[in-house]
Amino acid sequence: MNTILDLILSMLLGGMILMIVMNANDIAVDNHSVLNGDMLVQEMLITTANIVEGELRNMGFGVPENRSTVLEADTSRIRFLSSTSPTATVVDTITYTLGDTTELRKTQNELDRFLKRQVGHGPNAPIGVVTVFRLRYFTPSGEQIATPVPAGRLNEIHVVEVTMEVQNPYALARWPGVIPPGERAHLYSSSLWQQTRLASQNSRR
């Protein structure tokens, strides 16, 4: 009788230990995946942010004093003049726009969108994948200008605030029973970048 009880207790104890080990392994795998996802989105965000920040800071470079720098300004679209050559001999029209989610149906993340850049009449080419790209505009005195910015106020834009978020396009699936109401079915790593003092010396015209 004692032998049977010992066997039962051993099986129960062994089962409990096995469950603990399996759970610990699952947690380790999840943490490793989340860490890799965090590193991936940070690299993606830095690459895209460097392009946007550098070009908006140089907005108006090479533009004559009697011409307006910003031609169009909305929540997720901006079109402005700037020279992309070091000698500033040619002034280009540069446009940033946010694509539609339908363009990236191949990714698991339903919020993914292309951030696109166009120079002159060239191709409207993607420079990165983001989930958020939001612009706000301010005058030299700090007044926020409502969007879309009226044509008569485009020359007042001095500071552009850029908010950009990148999420991992492929994420960890979650068990339906552990998903709180209102949350997504997958666990996405995300990284947010906001530049609140993106002012160009050349935009005050």
C-alpha positions in Angstrom: 0.0 0.0 0.0 2.8 2.4 0.9 4.5 1.6 -2.3 1.4 2.5 -4.3 1.1 5.8 -2.4 4.7 6.6 -3.0 4.3 6.0 -6.7 1.2 8.2 -6.9 3.0 11.0 -4.9 6.1 10.6 -7.1 3.9 10.9 -10.3 2.1 13.9 -9.0 5.4 15.6 -7.9 7.0 14.7 -11.2 4.0 16.1 -13.2 4.1 19.4 -11.2 7.9 19.7 -11.8 7.4 19.0 -15.5 4.7 21.6 -15.8 6.9 24.2 -14.0 9.8 23.4 -16.4 7.6 23.7 -19.5 6.1 26.9 -18.3 9.5 28.4 -17.5 10.7 27.4 -21.0 7.6 29.0 -22.6 8.3 32.2 -20.7 12.0 32.2 -21.7 11.1 31.7 -25.4 8.5 34.5 -25.2 11.0 36.8 -23.6 13.6 36.0 -26.1 11.2 36.7 -29.0 10.0 39.9 -27.4 13.6 41.1 -27.0 14.4 40.3 -30.6 11.3 42.1 -31.7 12.2 45.2 -29.6 15.6 45.3 -31.2 14.2 44.9 -34.7 11.6 47.7 -34.4 14.2 50.1 -32.9 16.5 49.5 -35.8 13.7 50.0 -38.3 12.6 53.2 -36.5 16.1 54.7 -36.3 16.7 54.2 -40.0 13.4 55.9 -41.0 13.6 58.6 -38.4 17.1 59.7 -39.5 15.9 60.3 -43.1 12.8 62.3 -42.0 14.6 64.3 -39.3 17.6 65.2 -41.5 15.4 66.3 -44.4 12.9 68.3 -42.4 15.7 70.1 -40.5 17.1 71.2 -43.9 13.7 72.2 -45.2 14.0 75.3 -47.4 17.8 74.9 -48.0 18.7 76.7 -51.2 15.2 78.3 -51.6 15.3 82.0 -52.6 14.0 84.3 -49.9 11.0 85.4 -51.9 9.6 81.8 -52.3 7.5 79.9 -49.8 9.2 76.8 -48.4 6.2 74.7 -47.4 3.7 74.0 -50.2 1.3 71.6 -48.4 0.9 70.6 -44.8 -1.5 68.1 -43.3 -1.7 65.5 -40.5 0.2 62.8 -42.4 1.4 64.6 -45.5 3.9 67.4 -46.1 5.3 68.9 -49.3 8.1 71.4 -49.3 11.0 72.9 -51.2 14.6 72.1 -50.5 17.8 71.4 -52.4 19.2 67.9 -52.1 22.5 68.8 -53.6 25.4 70.2 -51.5 25.9 73.1 -53.8 22.2 74.1 -53.6 22.0 74.8 -57.3 18.8 72.9 -57.9 15.7 73.2 -55.7 13.5 70.1 -55.4 9.9 69.5 -54.3 10.0 66.8 -51.6 6.8 65.1 -50.5 6.2 62.7 -47.5 3.0 60.8 -47.4 1.5 57.9 -45.4 0.4 54.9 -47.4 -2.8 52.8 -46.9 -2.9 49.6 -44.9 -4.2 47.7 -47.9 -0.7 48.0 -49.5 0.8 45.8 -46.8 -1.7 43.0 -46.5 1.2 40.5 -46.8 2.4 41.3 -43.3 0.8 39.9 -40.2 0.4 43.4 -38.6 -2.8 44.9 -39.9 -1.6 48.4 -38.9 1.5 48.4 -41.1 1.7 51.2 -43.7 4.4 52.5 -46.0 6.0 55.9 -45.3 6.7 57.3 -48.8 9.0 60.0 -50.1 8.9 61.6 -53.5 11.4 64.0 -55.0 10.0 66.1 -57.9 8.2 64.0 -60.4 10.2 60.9 -59.4 8.7 57.7 -58.0 6.7 57.9 -54.7 9.1 55.3 -53.1 8.7 53.7 -49.6 11.4 54.6 -47.2 10.1 52.6 -44.3 7.2 50.8 -42.7 5.3 52.5 -39.8 2.1 52.2 -37.9 1.9 55.9 -37.0 3.1 59.0 -38.8 1.6 62.2 -37.5 2.6 65.8 -38.1 1.8 69.0 -36.2 2.9 72.5 -37.1 3.9 75.5 -35.0 4.7 79.1 -35.6 7.9 80.7 -34.3 5.9 81.9 -31.3 4.8 78.4 -30.5 1.2 78.6 -31.7 -0.1 75.3 -33.2 -1.6 75.7 -36.6 -4.7 73.6 -37.4 -4.5 71.0 -40.2 -4.8 71.0 -43.1 -2.8 74.2 -42.9 -4.5 76.9 -45.0 -2.5 78.2 -47.9 -2.3 81.7 -46.3 -0.6 80.3 -43.2 2.0 77.9 -44.8 4.7 80.6 -44.6 4.1 80.7 -40.8 5.4 77.1 -40.2 8.6 77.1 -38.4 8.5 74.0 -36.2 7.2 70.5 -37.3 6.4 67.9 -34.6 6.8 64.4 -35.9 5.3 61.4 -34.1 6.2 58.0 -35.6 5.7 54.5 -34.4 7.1 51.2 -35.8 5.7 47.8 -34.8 7.1 44.3 -35.4 5.4 43.0 -38.6 5.4 39.4 -37.2 4.4 38.8 -33.6 3.8 36.2 -31.0 0.3 34.6 -31.0 -1.5 34.6 -27.7 -3.8 32.0 -26.3 -7.4 33.2 -26.6 -8.1 32.6 -23.0 -5.4 35.0 -21.8 -6.3 38.0 -24.0 -8.0 40.8 -22.1 -11.1 42.3 -23.7 -10.3 44.9 -26.4 -6.6 43.7 -26.9 -5.2 42.3 -30.1 -4.7 38.6 -30.6 -0.9 39.0 -31.1 1.8 40.5 -29.0 3.6 43.2 -31.1 6.9 44.9 -30.1 6.7 48.6 -30.8 8.9 51.7 -30.7 7.7 55.3 -30.6 9.7 58.4 -31.8 8.6 61.9 -31.3 10.6 65.0 -32.3 9.0 68.1 -30.8 11.7 70.6 -31.8 12.3 69.9 -35.4 12.9 73.5 -36.6 14.5 74.6 -39.8 16.4 77.9 -40.0 15.5 78.0 -43.7 11.7 77.7 -43.2 11.1 81.2 -42.0 10.1 82.7 -45.3 
